[in-house]
Amino acid sequence: MGKVGFGVAVGCAVVTCAIAAVLLGRRVQSRRKWRRAVEMLQEFEEGCATSIGRLRQVVDAMAVEMHAGLASDGGSKLRMLLTFVDNLPDGNEKGTYYALDLGGTNFRVLRVQLGGRGSMILSHQVKHHPIPQELMSGTSEDLFDFIARTLKQFVEQEDDGSEQKVDEKKELGFTFSFPVRQMSVSSGILVKWTKGFSVEDAVGKDVARCLEEAMTKAGLNMQVAALVDDIVGTLALCHYYDKDTVAAVVIGTGTNACYVERTDAIIKCQGLLTSSGGTVVNMEWGNFWSSHLPRTSYDIALDDESPNSNDQGFEKMISGMYLGDIARRVLYRMAQEADIFGDDAYNLSIQFIFRTPLMAAMHEDESPDLREVRRILTENLLVRRLIVRVCDIVTRRAARLAAAGIVGILKKIGRDGSGGVASGRTKGTPRRTVVAIEGGLYAHYSMFREYLNEAVVEILGEEVAQNVVLRVSEDGSGIGAALLAAAYSSN
């Protein structure tokens, strides 16, 4: 071999060694990145752990906080609001009733015809109406006048064929999903507006009276028979079909719960008389908090950056508004520290870009190559599997904590097989108990629903759990409100 040939051979060898070194270095670097990502996943999973022991601690904490909230206002993170609903519909109601559901930038009006025992709901009609932007920050008179006129048009259009007499006063269930200080079953003082409303002169007023005055002005012979929150409507709707229903839970974008409490257990309202010996309590359980809740650094960061920091702690761990963003925060930190997402990392830096419906779609992707995950976020199969695992951890924790909250309610009223908290009950034959659950997270996210159902059985034990029915409910804020109007009708 000549000098030139030898030089070329040496040069090729050097280049080959350099390429091999670069490839080896990249492989080592890639392994390190992947190892760090896996470590972060394990740390997150450990931080979200919901062992049966921890869940039972959450159950006990929920029951104790309920007891404290019933003893005094401000005595608990749970507000335990009295609704004055002591007479739930039971299927015997008959006649035509209306509902108005006001809880956002749109409102609904409904007409429900009831046939009484054996016939139940004969028919119902519903119409949606947007609220003009200017009325959301105008005067209370303008807002309620607009609603009353719209309601009158609906009544006149739908009244054909109704058995109601023309001059008979019609009954309305008014679902008003804003903070209200309830004064009676049919009246309540507006505490503050949320959801983009700023009709300032309505604050401090009885919203039921504002609506009734507007209906009178519009020439509509109708009265508010029941002023309710949507969660109470959910309980009423399920109780209408099944009298063993004792509680209702909403798990959707937000979350809340209510249940039927013994009147004599509501210490802060001593002297309250009810016809049934019980009354519905609106827990506002989104604000529940306990040191036993498995909180991670990602939860803390989400809370710190939210407009209601140190508020709604339970809601931020279990509701659809926040689950996607918790997963996003985990994935974004992996992108920063392990650099496994490449150009997709920037998108993960945007708050709430990773919505819970997207998370659910990826979590429930059963295709071999996880096509849905690839469509939404990344081409890399290993990374896709990592994403699904993060979604699973977030969902499983949320569902199991929600289950613990439900069992906490059952413990408080003595339906968990233990006898209840400070209630004087003793263990006896388990009673059939129905809990209504409304909201897309439970109704449409099958993995969430499965985890919640499994956890309820795990906490209660199979013997007690076989007497507990979790029933999906829909449209408590509409039909449920009309049923409460029927239950409290003066006709």
C-alpha positions as CSV (number, residue, x, y, z in Angstrom):
1,M,0.0,0.0,0.0
2,G,1.4,3.4,-1.0
3,K,1.6,6.4,1.3
4,V,-1.5,7.9,-0.4
5,G,-3.5,4.8,0.1
6,F,-2.4,4.4,3.7
7,G,-3.3,8.0,4.4
8,V,-6.8,7.5,2.9
9,A,-7.3,4.4,4.9
10,V,-6.2,6.1,8.1
11,G,-8.5,9.1,7.3
12,C,-11.5,6.7,6.7
13,A,-10.8,5.0,10.0
14,V,-10.7,8.3,11.9
15,V,-14.0,9.4,10.3
16,T,-15.6,6.0,11.0
17,C,-14.5,6.2,14.7
18,A,-15.8,9.8,14.9
19,I,-19.2,8.8,13.5
20,A,-19.4,5.8,15.9
21,A,-18.5,8.0,18.8
22,V,-21.2,10.5,17.9
23,L,-23.8,7.8,17.5
24,L,-22.7,6.2,20.8
25,G,-22.8,9.5,22.5
26,R,-26.3,10.2,21.2
27,R,-27.5,6.8,22.2
28,V,-26.1,7.3,25.7
29,Q,-27.6,10.7,25.9
30,S,-31.0,9.4,24.7
31,R,-30.9,6.6,27.3
32,R,-30.1,9.2,30.0
33,K,-33.0,11.4,28.9
34,W,-35.4,8.4,28.8
35,R,-34.2,7.2,32.2
36,R,-34.9,10.7,33.6
37,A,-38.4,10.7,32.1
38,V,-39.1,7.3,33.6
39,E,-37.8,8.5,37.0
40,M,-40.1,11.5,36.9
41,L,-43.1,9.3,36.0
42,Q,-42.3,7.1,39.0
43,E,-42.1,10.1,41.3
44,F,-45.4,11.4,40.0
45,E,-47.1,8.0,40.5
46,E,-45.8,7.7,44.0
47,G,-47.0,11.3,44.8
48,C,-50.5,10.4,43.5
49,A,-50.8,7.1,45.3
50,T,-54.3,6.4,46.7
51,S,-53.9,3.3,48.8
52,I,-57.0,1.9,50.5
53,G,-55.6,3.2,53.8
54,R,-55.3,6.7,52.5
55,L,-58.7,6.6,50.9
56,R,-60.3,5.6,54.2
57,Q,-58.5,8.6,55.8
58,V,-60.1,10.9,53.2
59,V,-63.5,9.2,53.9
60,D,-63.2,10.0,57.6
61,A,-62.0,13.5,56.9
62,M,-65.0,14.2,54.6
63,A,-67.5,13.0,57.2
64,V,-65.8,15.0,60.0
65,E,-65.8,18.2,57.9
66,M,-69.5,17.6,57.1
67,H,-70.3,17.4,60.7
68,A,-68.3,20.6,61.5
69,G,-70.0,22.5,58.6
70,L,-73.4,21.5,60.0
71,A,-72.4,22.8,63.5
72,S,-71.6,26.3,62.5
73,D,-71.1,28.6,59.5
74,G,-67.4,28.9,58.8
75,G,-66.6,25.9,60.9
76,S,-65.4,23.8,57.9
77,K,-64.1,24.2,54.4
78,L,-67.5,22.7,53.4
79,R,-70.2,25.3,53.4
80,M,-73.0,22.8,54.0
81,L,-75.7,25.2,52.7
82,L,-79.3,24.7,53.7
83,T,-81.6,24.4,50.7
84,F,-85.0,24.2,52.6
85,V,-85.9,21.3,50.2
86,D,-87.5,18.8,52.5
87,N,-90.0,17.3,50.1
88,L,-88.5,15.5,47.1
89,P,-90.6,14.4,44.1
90,D,-91.6,10.8,44.3
91,G,-93.5,10.1,41.0
92,N,-97.0,11.0,42.2
93,E,-96.8,14.5,40.8
94,K,-99.3,15.4,38.1
95,G,-99.7,18.4,35.8
96,T,-97.7,20.8,33.6
97,Y,-94.7,22.6,35.1
98,Y,-91.9,24.8,33.9
99,A,-88.2,25.2,34.5
100,L,-85.7,28.0,33.9
101,D,-82.0,27.1,33.9
102,L,-79.7,30.1,34.2
103,G,-76.1,29.2,34.7
104,G,-74.0,30.8,32.0
105,T,-74.1,32.8,28.8
106,N,-77.1,30.8,27.6
107,F,-80.2,29.8,29.5
108,R,-82.8,27.1,28.9
109,V,-86.6,27.1,29.3
110,L,-88.4,23.8,29.8
111,R,-92.0,22.5,29.9
112,V,-92.6,19.1,31.6
113,Q,-95.9,17.3,31.6
114,L,-96.3,14.8,34.4
115,G,-98.9,12.0,34.5
116,G,-98.7,10.9,38.1
117,R,-98.2,7.4,39.4
118,G,-97.7,4.9,36.6
119,S,-97.4,7.5,33.9
120,M,-94.4,9.5,35.2
121,I,-93.0,12.1,32.7
122,L,-95.4,12.2,29.7
123,S,-93.5,14.7,27.6
124,H,-91.0,17.6,27.9
125,Q,-89.9,20.4,25.6
126,V,-86.8,22.5,25.9
127,K,-85.4,25.6,24.1
128,H,-82.0,27.2,24.5
129,H,-81.5,31.0,24.3
130,P,-78.3,33.1,24.3
131,I,-78.1,36.1,26.6
132,P,-77.0,39.3,24.8
133,Q,-73.6,40.4,26.0
134,E,-74.8,43.9,27.0
135,L,-77.4,42.3,29.4
136,M,-74.6,40.4,31.3
137,S,-73.3,43.8,32.6
138,G,-76.4,45.9,32.5
139,T,-79.2,46.3,35.0
140,S,-81.1,43.5,36.8
141,E,-84.4,44.9,35.4
142,D,-83.2,44.6,31.8
143,L,-81.8,41.1,32.4
144,F,-84.9,39.7,34.0
145,D,-87.3,41.5,31.7
146,F,-85.5,39.8,28.7
147,I,-85.7,36.4,30.4
148,A,-89.4,36.9,31.3
149,R,-90.3,37.9,27.7
150,T,-88.5,34.9,26.3
151,L,-90.2,32.6,28.9
152,K,-93.6,34.0,28.0
153,Q,-93.0,33.3,24.2
154,F,-92.1,29.8,25.1
155,V,-95.2,29.2,27.2
156,E,-97.5,30.6,24.5
157,Q,-95.9,28.5,21.8
158,E,-96.0,25.3,23.8
159,D,-99.3,25.7,25.5
160,D,-101.4,24.2,22.7
161,G,-103.1,21.1,23.9
162,S,-102.2,21.6,27.5
163,E,-104.8,20.7,30.1
164,Q,-103.9,23.8,32.2
165,K,-106.6,26.5,32.4
166,V,-105.7,29.7,30.7
167,D,-106.0,31.8,33.9
168,E,-104.4,29.2,36.2
169,K,-101.1,30.3,37.8
170,K,-98.2,28.3,36.4
171,E,-95.4,26.9,38.6
172,L,-91.7,27.3,37.8
173,G,-88.5,25.7,39.1
174,F,-85.7,28.2,38.8
175,T,-82.2,26.8,38.6
176,F,-79.8,29.6,39.4
177,S,-76.2,28.5,39.3
178,F,-74.6,31.4,41.1
179,P,-73.7,32.0,44.8
180,V,-77.0,32.6,46.6
181,R,-77.9,32.8,50.3
182,Q,-81.1,30.7,50.4
183,M,-83.9,32.2,52.4
184,S,-86.6,29.6,51.7
185,V,-87.3,26.9,49.1
186,S,-88.4,29.6,46.7
187,S,-86.2,32.6,47.5
188,G,-82.6,33.5,47.8
189,I,-80.3,36.5,48.0
190,L,-77.6,36.9,45.3
191,V,-74.2,36.9,47.0
192,K,-72.1,37.6,43.8
193,W,-71.9,37.0,40.1
194,T,-69.5,34.6,38.4
195,K,-69.1,33.2,34.8
196,G,-68.7,36.7,33.2
197,F,-71.8,38.3,34.7
198,S,-71.5,41.7,36.4
199,V,-75.1,43.0,36.9
200,E,-74.1,44.8,40.1
201,D,-77.5,46.1,41.1
202,A,-78.8,42.5,41.5
203,V,-76.3,41.7,44.2
204,G,-78.1,41.6,47.6
205,K,-81.5,41.1,45.9
206,D,-83.9,38.1,46.0
207,V,-83.4,36.8,42.4
208,A,-86.7,34.8,42.6
209,R,-88.6,38.0,43.3
210,C,-86.7,39.9,40.5
211,L,-87.9,37.2,38.1
212,E,-91.5,37.2,39.4
213,E,-91.7,41.0,39.1
214,A,-90.5,40.7,35.5
215,M,-93.0,37.9,34.7
216,T,-95.8,40.0,36.1
217,K,-94.7,43.0,34.0
218,A,-94.6,40.7,30.9
219,G,-98.2,39.5,31.6
220,L,-97.1,36.0,32.5
221,N,-99.1,34.4,35.3
222,M,-96.3,32.3,36.8
223,Q,-94.6,32.0,40.2
224,V,-91.3,30.6,41.3
225,A,-92.2,27.5,43.3
226,A,-88.5,26.4,43.9
227,L,-85.2,28.2,43.6
228,V,-82.5,25.6,43.4
229,D,-78.9,24.8,42.5
230,D,-78.3,22.3,39.7
231,I,-77.0,19.6,42.1
232,V,-80.3,19.7,44.0
233,G,-82.1,19.3,40.7
234,T,-80.1,16.2,40.0
235,L,-81.1,14.7,43.4
236,A,-84.7,15.5,42.7
237,L,-84.7,13.9,39.3
238,C,-83.2,10.6,40.5
239,H,-85.5,10.5,43.6
240,Y,-88.5,11.0,41.3
241,Y,-87.7,7.6,39.8
242,D,-86.1,5.9,42.9
243,K,-87.0,6.9,46.4
244,D,-83.9,5.2,47.8
245,T,-81.8,8.1,46.4
246,V,-80.1,9.9,49.2
247,A,-77.4,11.9,47.5
248,A,-76.3,13.4,44.2
249,V,-72.9,14.3,42.9
250,V,-71.9,16.3,39.8
251,I,-68.5,15.4,38.3
252,G,-68.0,17.4,35.1
253,T,-66.2,20.6,34.4
254,G,-66.7,21.4,38.0
255,T,-67.9,19.3,40.9
256,N,-70.4,19.4,43.8
257,A,-72.5,17.2,46.0
258,C,-75.7,17.3,48.0
259,Y,-77.5,14.8,50.2
260,V,-80.5,14.4,52.5
261,E,-79.6,15.1,56.1
262,R,-81.7,14.6,59.3
263,T,-83.0,18.0,60.4
264,D,-81.9,17.5,64.0
265,A,-78.3,17.0,62.9
266,I,-78.1,20.5,61.5
267,I,-77.0,22.2,64.7
268,K,-76.5,25.6,63.2
269,C,-80.2,25.8,62.3
270,Q,-81.7,24.6,65.6
271,G,-85.5,24.9,65.6
272,L,-85.8,24.2,61.9
273,L,-89.0,22.3,61.3
274,T,-89.5,20.1,58.2
275,S,-92.4,17.9,57.1
276,S,-90.2,14.9,56.4
277,G,-87.7,15.1,59.3
278,G,-84.9,15.6,56.7
279,T,-83.7,18.3,54.4
280,V,-81.3,18.6,51.4
281,V,-77.9,20.1,52.2
282,N,-75.8,21.5,49.4
283,M,-72.2,20.7,50.5
284,E,-70.2,22.8,48.0
285,W,-67.7,20.0,48.3
286,G,-65.3,21.4,45.7
287,N,-63.8,23.4,48.5
288,F,-63.1,20.3,50.7
289,W,-59.5,19.9,51.9
290,S,-57.6,17.5,54.0
291,S,-53.9,16.8,54.6
292,H,-54.6,13.2,53.5
293,L,-55.2,14.2,49.9
294,P,-52.2,13.2,47.8
295,R,-51.0,16.6,46.6
296,T,-48.0,16.9,44.3
297,S,-45.8,19.9,43.2
298,Y,-47.9,20.0,40.0
299,D,-51.1,20.5,42.0
300,I,-49.4,23.3,44.1
301,A,-48.2,25.1,40.9
302,L,-51.7,24.8,39.3
303,D,-53.3,26.3,42.5
304,D,-50.7,29.1,42.8
305,E,-51.3,30.2,39.2
306,S,-55.2,30.0,39.4
307,P,-57.4,33.0,40.0
308,N,-58.8,31.3,43.1
309,S,-55.6,30.2,44.9
310,N,-56.1,28.3,48.1
311,D,-59.8,27.7,47.1
312,Q,-61.6,24.7,45.6
313,G,-58.8,22.3,46.5
314,F,-60.8,19.1,46.0
315,E,-62.3,20.4,42.7
316,K,-58.8,21.0,41.4
317,M,-57.9,17.4,42.0
318,I,-61.0,15.6,40.6
319,S,-62.9,17.8,38.1
320,G,-62.7,18.0,34.3
321,M,-61.6,21.6,34.4
322,Y,-58.2,20.8,35.8
323,L,-57.3,17.1,35.1
324,G,-55.9,17.9,31.6
325,D,-53.8,20.7,32.8
326,I,-52.3,18.6,35.6
327,A,-51.2,16.0,33.0
328,R,-49.9,18.9,30.8
329,R,-47.7,20.2,33.7
330,V,-46.2,16.7,34.2
331,L,-45.4,16.3,30.5
332,Y,-44.0,19.8,30.2
333,R,-41.6,19.3,33.0
334,M,-40.5,16.0,31.3
335,A,-40.0,18.0,28.1
336,Q,-37.8,20.5,30.0
337,E,-35.7,18.0,32.0
338,A,-35.7,15.0,29.7
339,D,-36.1,16.6,26.3
340,I,-38.2,13.8,24.9
341,F,-40.8,15.8,23.0
342,G,-38.7,17.7,20.5
343,D,-40.6,20.5,18.7
344,D,-43.8,19.5,20.5
345,A,-42.5,20.8,23.8
346,Y,-43.5,24.4,23.1
347,N,-47.2,23.5,22.9
348,L,-47.0,22.0,26.4
349,S,-46.0,25.3,27.9
350,I,-49.5,26.8,27.2
351,Q,-51.8,26.6,30.2
352,F,-55.0,24.6,29.6
353,I,-54.1,23.8,26.0
354,F,-54.3,20.1,27.0
355,R,-58.1,19.8,27.8
356,T,-59.5,16.9,29.7
357,P,-61.5,15.5,26.7
358,L,-58.2,15.3,24.8
359,M,-56.6,13.5,27.7
360,A,-59.6,11.1,27.8
361,A,-59.3,10.4,24.1
362,M,-55.6,9.5,24.4
363,H,-56.1,7.5,27.6
364,E,-58.8,5.3,26.0
365,D,-56.9,4.8,22.8
366,E,-56.7,1.0,22.4
367,S,-55.1,0.9,18.9
368,P,-51.8,-1.0,18.9
369,D,-49.8,2.0,17.7
370,L,-51.8,4.5,19.8
371,R,-53.0,6.4,16.7
372,E,-55.1,8.9,18.7
373,V,-52.1,9.9,20.8
374,R,-50.0,10.3,17.6
375,R,-52.6,12.5,16.0
376,I,-52.8,14.8,19.0
377,L,-49.2,15.1,20.2
378,T,-46.3,12.9,19.0
379,E,-45.0,10.4,16.5
380,N,-42.7,8.6,19.0
381,L,-44.4,5.3,20.1
382,L,-42.5,5.1,23.4
383,V,-43.4,8.7,24.2
384,R,-47.0,8.0,23.4
385,R,-47.0,5.2,25.9
386,L,-45.5,7.5,28.5
387,I,-48.3,10.1,27.8
388,V,-51.0,7.4,28.3
389,R,-49.4,6.4,31.6
390,V,-49.5,10.0,32.8
391,C,-53.1,10.3,31.8
392,D,-53.9,7.1,33.7
393,I,-52.2,8.3,36.9
394,V,-54.1,11.6,36.9
395,T,-57.5,9.9,36.1
396,R,-57.1,7.1,38.6
397,R,-56.3,9.5,41.4
398,A,-59.2,11.8,40.6
399,A,-61.7,8.9,40.4
400,R,-60.6,7.2,43.6
401,L,-60.7,10.5,45.5
402,A,-64.2,11.2,44.2
403,A,-65.2,7.7,45.3
404,A,-63.8,8.5,48.8
405,G,-65.9,11.6,48.9
406,I,-69.0,9.7,48.0
407,V,-68.3,7.1,50.7
408,G,-67.7,10.0,53.1
409,I,-71.3,11.1,52.6
410,L,-72.5,7.6,53.1
411,K,-70.5,7.4,56.3
412,K,-72.0,10.6,57.6
413,I,-75.6,9.4,57.2
414,G,-74.9,5.8,58.3
415,R,-75.1,4.1,55.0
416,D,-71.5,2.8,54.8
417,G,-72.0,-0.1,57.2
418,S,-70.2,1.6,60.1
419,G,-73.1,3.5,61.7
420,G,-72.3,7.1,60.7
421,V,-70.4,9.9,62.5
422,A,-71.7,11.1,65.8
423,S,-75.2,10.0,64.8
424,G,-76.0,7.5,67.5
425,R,-76.7,4.8,64.8
426,T,-75.6,1.2,65.3
427,K,-74.8,-1.3,62.7
428,G,-77.8,-3.2,61.2
429,T,-79.1,-4.6,58.1
430,P,-77.6,-2.7,55.1
431,R,-80.2,-0.5,53.3
432,R,-80.4,-0.1,49.6
433,T,-78.8,3.3,48.8
434,V,-78.8,5.2,45.5
435,V,-76.4,8.0,44.6
436,A,-77.1,10.0,41.5
437,I,-74.1,11.1,39.5
438,E,-74.3,13.7,36.7
439,G,-71.5,15.1,34.6
440,G,-69.5,14.2,31.5
441,L,-66.5,13.0,33.4
442,Y,-68.4,10.1,34.9
443,A,-71.0,9.6,32.2
444,H,-68.7,9.7,29.2
445,Y,-65.1,8.9,30.4
446,S,-65.3,5.1,30.8
447,M,-61.9,4.7,32.5
448,F,-62.8,7.4,35.1
449,R,-66.1,5.6,35.8
450,E,-64.5,2.2,36.1
451,Y,-61.9,3.5,38.6
452,L,-64.5,5.3,40.7
453,N,-66.8,2.3,40.8
454,E,-64.0,-0.1,41.7
455,A,-62.8,2.2,44.5
456,V,-66.3,2.4,46.1
457,V,-66.4,-1.4,46.3
458,E,-62.8,-1.4,47.6
459,I,-63.5,1.1,50.4
460,L,-66.9,-0.3,51.4
461,G,-66.2,-4.0,51.0
462,E,-68.3,-6.2,48.7
463,E,-71.0,-7.0,51.2
464,V,-71.9,-3.3,51.8
465,A,-71.2,-2.2,48.3
466,Q,-73.8,-4.5,46.8
467,N,-76.5,-2.3,48.4
468,V,-75.1,0.9,47.0
469,V,-76.2,1.9,43.5
470,L,-74.4,4.6,41.5
471,R,-76.8,5.9,38.9
472,V,-76.0,8.1,36.0
473,S,-78.4,11.0,35.8
474,E,-79.0,13.6,33.1
475,D,-80.5,17.1,33.1
476,G,-81.1,17.6,36.8
477,S,-80.8,21.4,36.2
478,G,-83.7,21.3,33.8
479,I,-86.2,18.5,34.4
480,G,-85.2,18.2,38.0
481,A,-86.1,21.8,38.6
482,A,-89.5,21.3,37.0
483,L,-90.1,18.3,39.3
484,L,-89.3,20.4,42.4
485,A,-91.8,23.0,41.1
486,A,-94.3,20.2,41.0
487,A,-93.4,19.0,44.5
488,Y,-93.8,22.5,45.9
489,S,-96.8,23.5,43.8
490,S,-99.5,25.6,45.4
491,N,-102.1,24.3,43.0
